[in-house]
Amino acid sequence: MPQKNKRRKIDWGQIIGAIIFIALFLVLIYLGINSEENRQFDSSFFEDIGKVMQE
């Protein structure tokens, strides 16, 4: 006889791990957007790439 689909038990470890991962990812995005040093680094990085592409 075919077995009925049993509901899987919730694995709280995976849920907590996913929440922590998403939170860390959002914090890194927030720091990347609002950090003055990162803006200067990004702008000089893209300027250097632009110079290389023009040559």
PDB file of N, H, CA, C and O in Angstrom:
ATOM      1  N   MET A   1       0.839  -1.196   0.000  1.00  0.00           N
ATOM      2  CA  MET A   1       0.000   0.000   0.000  1.00  0.00           C
ATOM      3  C   MET A   1       0.877   1.250   0.000  1.00  0.00           C
ATOM      4  O   MET A   1       1.893   1.296   0.694  1.00  0.00           O
ATOM      5  N   PRO A   2       0.493   2.249  -0.767  1.00  0.00           N
ATOM      6  CA  PRO A   2       1.285   3.486  -0.765  1.00  0.00           C
ATOM      7  C   PRO A   2       1.172   4.196   0.579  1.00  0.00           C
ATOM      8  O   PRO A   2       0.118   4.217   1.214  1.00  0.00           O
ATOM      9  N   GLN A   3       2.293   4.774   0.983  1.00  0.00           N
ATOM     10  H   GLN A   3       3.150   4.757   0.467  1.00  0.00           H
ATOM     11  CA  GLN A   3       2.300   5.488   2.261  1.00  0.00           C
ATOM     12  C   GLN A   3       1.724   6.884   2.075  1.00  0.00           C
ATOM     13  O   GLN A   3       1.904   7.513   1.032  1.00  0.00           O
ATOM     14  N   LYS A   4       1.036   7.350   3.093  1.00  0.00           N
ATOM     15  H   LYS A   4       0.889   6.839   3.939  1.00  0.00           H
ATOM     16  CA  LYS A   4       0.521   8.717   3.060  1.00  0.00           C
ATOM     17  C   LYS A   4       1.675   9.688   3.305  1.00  0.00           C
ATOM     18  O   LYS A   4       2.656   9.360   3.972  1.00  0.00           O
ATOM     19  N   ASN A   5       1.533  10.873   2.756  1.00  0.00           N
ATOM     20  H   ASN A   5       0.736  11.140   2.214  1.00  0.00           H
ATOM     21  CA  ASN A   5       2.558  11.887   2.988  1.00  0.00           C
ATOM     22  C   ASN A   5       2.508  12.318   4.441  1.00  0.00           C
ATOM     23  O   ASN A   5       1.505  12.847   4.918  1.00  0.00           O
ATOM     24  N   LYS A   6       3.611  12.081   5.132  1.00  0.00           N
ATOM     25  H   LYS A   6       4.427  11.652   4.744  1.00  0.00           H
ATOM     26  CA  LYS A   6       3.687  12.494   6.532  1.00  0.00           C
ATOM     27  C   LYS A   6       4.307  13.883   6.591  1.00  0.00           C
ATOM     28  O   LYS A   6       5.229  14.195   5.838  1.00  0.00           O
ATOM     29  N   ARG A   7       3.798  14.699   7.478  1.00  0.00           N
ATOM     30  H   ARG A   7       3.048  14.445   8.089  1.00  0.00           H
ATOM     31  CA  ARG A   7       4.373  16.034   7.648  1.00  0.00           C
ATOM     32  C   ARG A   7       5.700  15.900   8.370  1.00  0.00           C
ATOM     33  O   ARG A   7       5.823  15.174   9.356  1.00  0.00           O
ATOM     34  N   ARG A   8       6.690  16.615   7.857  1.00  0.00           N
ATOM     35  H   ARG A   8       6.590  17.204   7.056  1.00  0.00           H
ATOM     36  CA  ARG A   8       8.002  16.592   8.503  1.00  0.00           C
ATOM     37  C   ARG A   8       7.963  17.439   9.753  1.00  0.00           C
ATOM     38  O   ARG A   8       7.299  18.474   9.803  1.00  0.00           O
ATOM     39  N   LYS A   9       8.678  16.989  10.754  1.00  0.00           N
ATOM     40  H   LYS A   9       9.218  16.148  10.713  1.00  0.00           H
ATOM     41  CA  LYS A   9       8.793  17.800  11.964  1.00  0.00           C
ATOM     42  C   LYS A   9       9.654  19.019  11.652  1.00  0.00           C
ATOM     43  O   LYS A   9      10.583  18.955  10.847  1.00  0.00           O
ATOM     44  N   ILE A  10       9.328  20.116  12.299  1.00  0.00           N
ATOM     45  H   ILE A  10       8.573  20.168  12.953  1.00  0.00           H
ATOM     46  CA  ILE A  10      10.076  21.352  12.079  1.00  0.00           C
ATOM     47  C   ILE A  10      11.444  21.226  12.733  1.00  0.00           C
ATOM     48  O   ILE A  10      11.555  20.883  13.910  1.00  0.00           O
ATOM     49  N   ASP A  11      12.475  21.504  11.959  1.00  0.00           N
ATOM     50  H   ASP A  11      12.384  21.782  11.003  1.00  0.00           H
ATOM     51  CA  ASP A  11      13.835  21.487  12.485  1.00  0.00           C
ATOM     52  C   ASP A  11      14.187  22.914  12.905  1.00  0.00           C
ATOM     53  O   ASP A  11      14.541  23.756  12.080  1.00  0.00           O
ATOM     54  N   TRP A  12      14.080  23.159  14.199  1.00  0.00           N
ATOM     55  H   TRP A  12      13.792  22.475  14.870  1.00  0.00           H
ATOM     56  CA  TRP A  12      14.298  24.514  14.703  1.00  0.00           C
ATOM     57  C   TRP A  12      15.735  24.977  14.492  1.00  0.00           C
ATOM     58  O   TRP A  12      15.980  26.177  14.369  1.00  0.00           O
ATOM     59  N   GLY A  13      16.676  24.058  14.448  1.00  0.00           N
ATOM     60  H   GLY A  13      16.477  23.083  14.548  1.00  0.00           H
ATOM     61  CA  GLY A  13      18.068  24.440  14.204  1.00  0.00           C
ATOM     62  C   GLY A  13      18.247  25.080  12.842  1.00  0.00           C
ATOM     63  O   GLY A  13      18.971  26.065  12.700  1.00  0.00           O
ATOM     64  N   GLN A  14      17.583  24.517  11.838  1.00  0.00           N
ATOM     65  H   GLN A  14      16.995  23.717  11.953  1.00  0.00           H
ATOM     66  CA  GLN A  14      17.684  25.099  10.496  1.00  0.00           C
ATOM     67  C   GLN A  14      17.002  26.452  10.432  1.00  0.00           C
ATOM     68  O   GLN A  14      17.494  27.365   9.769  1.00  0.00           O
ATOM     69  N   ILE A  15      15.874  26.592  11.115  1.00  0.00           N
ATOM     70  H   ILE A  15      15.474  25.851  11.654  1.00  0.00           H
ATOM     71  CA  ILE A  15      15.154  27.868  11.098  1.00  0.00           C
ATOM     72  C   ILE A  15      15.980  28.954  11.774  1.00  0.00           C
ATOM     73  O   ILE A  15      16.097  30.064  11.255  1.00  0.00           O
ATOM     74  N   ILE A  16      16.555  28.634  12.932  1.00  0.00           N
ATOM     75  H   ILE A  16      16.460  27.732  13.353  1.00  0.00           H
ATOM     76  CA  ILE A  16      17.382  29.617  13.647  1.00  0.00           C
ATOM     77  C   ILE A  16      18.620  29.963  12.819  1.00  0.00           C
ATOM     78  O   ILE A  16      19.011  31.128  12.749  1.00  0.00           O
ATOM     79  N   GLY A  17      19.237  28.964  12.194  1.00  0.00           N
ATOM     80  H   GLY A  17      18.919  28.017  12.250  1.00  0.00           H
ATOM     81  CA  GLY A  17      20.405  29.217  11.350  1.00  0.00           C
ATOM     82  C   GLY A  17      20.070  30.114  10.171  1.00  0.00           C
ATOM     83  O   GLY A  17      20.850  30.999   9.819  1.00  0.00           O
ATOM     84  N   ALA A  18      18.911  29.888   9.559  1.00  0.00           N
ATOM     85  H   ALA A  18      18.278  29.169   9.845  1.00  0.00           H
ATOM     86  CA  ALA A  18      18.499  30.717   8.424  1.00  0.00           C
ATOM     87  C   ALA A  18      18.245  32.151   8.866  1.00  0.00           C
ATOM     88  O   ALA A  18      18.614  33.092   8.164  1.00  0.00           O
ATOM     89  N   ILE A  19      17.615  32.324  10.027  1.00  0.00           N
ATOM     90  H   ILE A  19      17.315  31.560  10.597  1.00  0.00           H
ATOM     91  CA  ILE A  19      17.346  33.676  10.532  1.00  0.00           C
ATOM     92  C   ILE A  19      18.653  34.407  10.811  1.00  0.00           C
ATOM     93  O   ILE A  19      18.792  35.582  10.473  1.00  0.00           O
ATOM     94  N   ILE A  20      19.614  33.716  11.426  1.00  0.00           N
ATOM     95  H   ILE A  20      19.501  32.761  11.701  1.00  0.00           H
ATOM     96  CA  ILE A  20      20.907  34.345  11.722  1.00  0.00           C
ATOM     97  C   ILE A  20      21.624  34.710  10.420  1.00  0.00           C
ATOM     98  O   ILE A  20      22.198  35.794  10.314  1.00  0.00           O
ATOM     99  N   PHE A  21      21.595  33.817   9.434  1.00  0.00           N
ATOM    100  H   PHE A  21      21.129  32.936   9.520  1.00  0.00           H
ATOM    101  CA  PHE A  21      22.257  34.080   8.151  1.00  0.00           C
ATOM    102  C   PHE A  21      21.646  35.287   7.457  1.00  0.00           C
ATOM    103  O   PHE A  21      22.369  36.148   6.956  1.00  0.00           O
ATOM    104  N   ILE A  22      20.331  35.354   7.426  1.00  0.00           N
ATOM    105  H   ILE A  22      19.744  34.654   7.833  1.00  0.00           H
ATOM    106  CA  ILE A  22      19.649  36.480   6.782  1.00  0.00           C
ATOM    107  C   ILE A  22      19.954  37.779   7.524  1.00  0.00           C
ATOM    108  O   ILE A  22      20.174  38.815   6.896  1.00  0.00           O
ATOM    109  N   ALA A  23      19.969  37.727   8.863  1.00  0.00           N
ATOM    110  H   ALA A  23      19.791  36.885   9.373  1.00  0.00           H
ATOM    111  CA  ALA A  23      20.257  38.928   9.647  1.00  0.00           C
ATOM    112  C   ALA A  23      21.679  39.422   9.371  1.00  0.00           C
ATOM    113  O   ALA A  23      21.888  40.620   9.182  1.00  0.00           O
ATOM    114  N   LEU A  24      22.652  38.517   9.345  1.00  0.00           N
ATOM    115  H   LEU A  24      22.482  37.544   9.499  1.00  0.00           H
ATOM    116  CA  LEU A  24      24.028  38.929   9.063  1.00  0.00           C
ATOM    117  C   LEU A  24      24.154  39.509   7.654  1.00  0.00           C
ATOM    118  O   LEU A  24      24.868  40.489   7.442  1.00  0.00           O
ATOM    119  N   PHE A  25      23.461  38.903   6.699  1.00  0.00           N
ATOM    120  H   PHE A  25      22.881  38.106   6.871  1.00  0.00           H
ATOM    121  CA  PHE A  25      23.497  39.393   5.325  1.00  0.00           C
ATOM    122  C   PHE A  25      22.929  40.804   5.245  1.00  0.00           C
ATOM    123  O   PHE A  25      23.497  41.665   4.573  1.00  0.00           O
ATOM    124  N   LEU A  26      21.808  41.045   5.928  1.00  0.00           N
ATOM    125  H   LEU A  26      21.346  40.345   6.473  1.00  0.00           H
ATOM    126  CA  LEU A  26      21.201  42.377   5.914  1.00  0.00           C
ATOM    127  C   LEU A  26      22.100  43.401   6.602  1.00  0.00           C
ATOM    128  O   LEU A  26      22.181  44.546   6.156  1.00  0.00           O
ATOM    129  N   VAL A  27      22.775  43.007   7.682  1.00  0.00           N
ATOM    130  H   VAL A  27      22.710  42.077   8.045  1.00  0.00           H
ATOM    131  CA  VAL A  27      23.692  43.923   8.372  1.00  0.00           C
ATOM    132  C   VAL A  27      24.851  44.290   7.448  1.00  0.00           C
ATOM    133  O   VAL A  27      25.256  45.451   7.393  1.00  0.00           O
ATOM    134  N   LEU A  28      25.386  43.310   6.725  1.00  0.00           N
ATOM    135  H   LEU A  28      25.057  42.367   6.770  1.00  0.00           H
ATOM    136  CA  LEU A  28      26.487  43.611   5.804  1.00  0.00           C
ATOM    137  C   LEU A  28      26.043  44.557   4.697  1.00  0.00           C
ATOM    138  O   LEU A  28      26.792  45.458   4.318  1.00  0.00           O
ATOM    139  N   ILE A  29      24.845  44.365   4.176  1.00  0.00           N
ATOM    140  H   ILE A  29      24.236  43.633   4.483  1.00  0.00           H
ATOM    141  CA  ILE A  29      24.323  45.282   3.155  1.00  0.00           C
ATOM    142  C   ILE A  29      24.166  46.679   3.735  1.00  0.00           C
ATOM    143  O   ILE A  29      24.541  47.661   3.096  1.00  0.00           O
ATOM    144  N   TYR A  30      23.613  46.777   4.945  1.00  0.00           N
ATOM    145  H   TYR A  30      23.308  45.979   5.464  1.00  0.00           H
ATOM    146  CA  TYR A  30      23.410  48.077   5.588  1.00  0.00           C
ATOM    147  C   TYR A  30      24.744  48.788   5.797  1.00  0.00           C
ATOM    148  O   TYR A  30      24.866  49.979   5.515  1.00  0.00           O
ATOM    149  N   LEU A  31      25.743  48.061   6.291  1.00  0.00           N
ATOM    150  H   LEU A  31      25.644  47.092   6.521  1.00  0.00           H
ATOM    151  CA  LEU A  31      27.051  48.678   6.511  1.00  0.00           C
ATOM    152  C   LEU A  31      27.686  49.085   5.183  1.00  0.00           C
ATOM    153  O   LEU A  31      28.345  50.123   5.108  1.00  0.00           O
ATOM    154  N   GLY A  32      27.499  48.293   4.150  1.00  0.00           N
ATOM    155  H   GLY A  32      26.964  47.450   4.211  1.00  0.00           H
ATOM    156  CA  GLY A  32      28.060  48.628   2.845  1.00  0.00           C
ATOM    157  C   GLY A  32      27.446  49.876   2.257  1.00  0.00           C
ATOM    158  O   GLY A  32      28.130  50.637   1.572  1.00  0.00           O
ATOM    159  N   ILE A  33      26.166  50.103   2.511  1.00  0.00           N
ATOM    160  H   ILE A  33      25.610  49.485   3.067  1.00  0.00           H
ATOM    161  CA  ILE A  33      25.484  51.276   1.961  1.00  0.00           C
ATOM    162  C   ILE A  33      25.838  52.531   2.752  1.00  0.00           C
ATOM    163  O   ILE A  33      26.030  53.595   2.164  1.00  0.00           O
ATOM    164  N   ASN A  34      25.928  52.423   4.068  1.00  0.00           N
ATOM    165  H   ASN A  34      25.773  51.558   4.546  1.00  0.00           H
ATOM    166  CA  ASN A  34      26.054  53.604   4.916  1.00  0.00           C
ATOM    167  C   ASN A  34      27.472  53.921   5.361  1.00  0.00           C
ATOM    168  O   ASN A  34      27.669  54.880   6.108  1.00  0.00           O
ATOM    169  N   SER A  35      28.454  53.163   4.939  1.00  0.00           N
ATOM    170  H   SER A  35      28.294  52.384   4.333  1.00  0.00           H
ATOM    171  CA  SER A  35      29.821  53.421   5.378  1.00  0.00           C
ATOM    172  C   SER A  35      30.508  54.377   4.407  1.00  0.00           C
ATOM    173  O   SER A  35      30.510  54.145   3.198  1.00  0.00           O
ATOM    174  N   GLU A  36      31.084  55.442   4.934  1.00  0.00           N
ATOM    175  H   GLU A  36      31.082  55.630   5.916  1.00  0.00           H
ATOM    176  CA  GLU A  36      31.774  56.425   4.091  1.00  0.00           C
ATOM    177  C   GLU A  36      33.015  55.809   3.446  1.00  0.00           C
ATOM    178  O   GLU A  36      33.301  56.074   2.278  1.00  0.00           O
ATOM    179  N   GLU A  37      33.758  54.986   4.201  1.00  0.00           N
ATOM    180  H   GLU A  37      33.526  54.771   5.150  1.00  0.00           H
ATOM    181  CA  GLU A  37      34.975  54.399   3.656  1.00  0.00           C
ATOM    182  C   GLU A  37      34.652  53.493   2.477  1.00  0.00           C
ATOM    183  O   GLU A  37      35.375  53.495   1.481  1.00  0.00           O
ATOM    184  N   ASN A  38      33.595  52.731   2.575  1.00  0.00           N
ATOM    185  H   ASN A  38      33.008  52.729   3.384  1.00  0.00           H
ATOM    186  CA  ASN A  38      33.243  51.822   1.487  1.00  0.00           C
ATOM    187  C   ASN A  38      32.841  52.601   0.245  1.00  0.00           C
ATOM    188  O   ASN A  38      33.122  52.164  -0.871  1.00  0.00           O
ATOM    189  N   ARG A  39      32.192  53.742   0.417  1.00  0.00           N
ATOM    190  H   ARG A  39      31.964  54.096   1.324  1.00  0.00           H
ATOM    191  CA  ARG A  39      31.818  54.544  -0.754  1.00  0.00           C
ATOM    192  C   ARG A  39      33.070  55.031  -1.481  1.00  0.00           C
ATOM    193  O   ARG A  39      33.146  54.969  -2.708  1.00  0.00           O
ATOM    194  N   GLN A  40      34.050  55.516  -0.720  1.00  0.00           N
ATOM    195  H   GLN A  40      33.989  55.567   0.277  1.00  0.00           H
ATOM    196  CA  GLN A  40      35.276  55.995  -1.351  1.00  0.00           C
ATOM    197  C   GLN A  40      35.997  54.845  -2.041  1.00  0.00           C
ATOM    198  O   GLN A  40      36.519  55.007  -3.144  1.00  0.00           O
ATOM    199  N   PHE A  41      36.024  53.691  -1.397  1.00  0.00           N
ATOM    200  H   PHE A  41      35.600  53.559  -0.501  1.00  0.00           H
ATOM    201  CA  PHE A  41      36.689  52.530  -1.992  1.00  0.00           C
ATOM    202  C   PHE A  41      35.981  52.116  -3.276  1.00  0.00           C
ATOM    203  O   PHE A  41      36.624  51.848  -4.291  1.00  0.00           O
ATOM    204  N   ASP A  42      34.651  52.065  -3.224  1.00  0.00           N
ATOM    205  H   ASP A  42      34.129  52.282  -2.399  1.00  0.00           H
ATOM    206  CA  ASP A  42      33.900  51.648  -4.405  1.00  0.00           C
ATOM    207  C   ASP A  42      34.100  52.632  -5.553  1.00  0.00           C
ATOM    208  O   ASP A  42      34.289  52.220  -6.697  1.00  0.00           O
ATOM    209  N   SER A  43      34.058  53.938  -5.251  1.00  0.00           N
ATOM    210  H   SER A  43      33.904  54.272  -4.321  1.00  0.00           H
ATOM    211  CA  SER A  43      34.180  54.906  -6.332  1.00  0.00           C
ATOM    212  C   SER A  43      35.574  54.830  -6.954  1.00  0.00           C
ATOM    213  O   SER A  43      35.698  54.880  -8.177  1.00  0.00           O
ATOM    214  N   SER A  44      36.623  54.711  -6.140  1.00  0.00           N
ATOM    215  H   SER A  44      36.521  54.670  -5.146  1.00  0.00           H
ATOM    216  CA  SER A  44      37.963  54.622  -6.709  1.00  0.00           C
ATOM    217  C   SER A  44      38.132  53.300  -7.450  1.00  0.00           C
ATOM    218  O   SER A  44      38.826  53.244  -8.465  1.00  0.00           O
ATOM    219  N   PHE A  45      37.509  52.246  -6.956  1.00  0.00           N
ATOM    220  H   PHE A  45      36.946  52.292  -6.131  1.00  0.00           H
ATOM    221  CA  PHE A  45      37.582  50.944  -7.622  1.00  0.00           C
ATOM    222  C   PHE A  45      36.982  51.030  -9.022  1.00  0.00           C
ATOM    223  O   PHE A  45      37.576  50.551  -9.987  1.00  0.00           O
ATOM    224  N   PHE A  46      35.803  51.643  -9.128  1.00  0.00           N
ATOM    225  H   PHE A  46      35.320  52.032  -8.343  1.00  0.00           H
ATOM    226  CA  PHE A  46      35.155  51.736 -10.431  1.00  0.00           C
ATOM    227  C   PHE A  46      35.876  52.734 -11.337  1.00  0.00           C
ATOM    228  O   PHE A  46      35.885  52.564 -12.557  1.00  0.00           O
ATOM    229  N   GLU A  47      36.475  53.766 -10.757  1.00  0.00           N
ATOM    230  H   GLU A  47      36.467  53.903  -9.766  1.00  0.00           H
ATOM    231  CA  GLU A  47      37.258  54.695 -11.573  1.00  0.00           C
ATOM    232  C   GLU A  47      38.472  53.986 -12.164  1.00  0.00           C
ATOM    233  O   GLU A  47      38.808  54.195 -13.330  1.00  0.00           O
ATOM    234  N   ASP A  48      39.129  53.149 -11.364  1.00  0.00           N
ATOM    235  H   ASP A  48      38.857  52.979 -10.417  1.00  0.00           H
ATOM    236  CA  ASP A  48      40.285  52.406 -11.868  1.00  0.00           C
ATOM    237  C   ASP A  48      39.877  51.466 -12.997  1.00  0.00           C
ATOM    238  O   ASP A  48      40.588  51.347 -13.994  1.00  0.00           O
ATOM    239  N   ILE A  49      38.750  50.808 -12.846  1.00  0.00           N
ATOM    240  H   ILE A  49      38.172  50.904 -12.036  1.00  0.00           H
ATOM    241  CA  ILE A  49      38.275  49.911 -13.900  1.00  0.00           C
ATOM    242  C   ILE A  49      37.972  50.712 -15.167  1.00  0.00           C
ATOM    243  O   ILE A  49      38.271  50.267 -16.275  1.00  0.00           O
ATOM    244  N   GLY A  50      37.374  51.898 -14.998  1.00  0.00           N
ATOM    245  H   GLY A  50      37.131  52.260 -14.098  1.00  0.00           H
ATOM    246  CA  GLY A  50      37.086  52.743 -16.153  1.00  0.00           C
ATOM    247  C   GLY A  50      38.356  53.150 -16.884  1.00  0.00           C
ATOM    248  O   GLY A  50      38.383  53.171 -18.115  1.00  0.00           O
ATOM    249  N   LYS A  51      39.417  53.478 -16.133  1.00  0.00           N
ATOM    250  H   LYS A  51      39.395  53.461 -15.134  1.00  0.00           H
ATOM    251  CA  LYS A  51      40.686  53.848 -16.761  1.00  0.00           C
ATOM    252  C   LYS A  51      41.271  52.675 -17.537  1.00  0.00           C
ATOM    253  O   LYS A  51      41.774  52.846 -18.647  1.00  0.00           O
ATOM    254  N   VAL A  52      41.202  51.491 -16.952  1.00  0.00           N
ATOM    255  H   VAL A  52      40.793  51.353 -16.050  1.00  0.00           H
ATOM    256  CA  VAL A  52      41.740  50.308 -17.634  1.00  0.00           C
ATOM    257  C   VAL A  52      40.946  50.015 -18.900  1.00  0.00           C
ATOM    258  O   VAL A  52      41.524  49.642 -19.921  1.00  0.00           O
ATOM    259  N   MET A  53      39.644  50.181 -18.843  1.00  0.00           N
ATOM    260  H   MET A  53      39.175  50.484 -18.014  1.00  0.00           H
ATOM    261  CA  MET A  53      38.807  49.896 -20.016  1.00  0.00           C
ATOM    262  C   MET A  53      39.076  50.897 -21.143  1.00  0.00           C
ATOM    263  O   MET A  53      38.961  50.541 -22.315  1.00  0.00           O
ATOM    264  N   GLN A  54      39.435  52.156 -20.806  1.00  0.00           N
ATOM    265  H   GLN A  54      39.529  52.446 -19.854  1.00  0.00           H
ATOM    266  CA  GLN A  54      39.690  53.163 -21.830  1.00  0.00           C
ATOM    267  C   GLN A  54      41.021  52.925 -22.532  1.00  0.00           C
ATOM    268  O   GLN A  54      41.184  53.309 -23.690  1.00  0.00           O
ATOM    269  N   GLU A  55      41.968  52.301 -21.852  1.00  0.00           N
ATOM    270  H   GLU A  55      41.835  51.989 -20.911  1.00  0.00           H
ATOM    271  CA  GLU A  55      43.298  52.095 -22.449  1.00  0.00           C
ATOM    272  C   GLU A  55      43.297  51.012 -23.493  1.00  0.00           C
ATOM    273  O   GLU A  55      44.337  50.723 -24.084  1.00  0.00           O
TER     274      GLU A  55
END
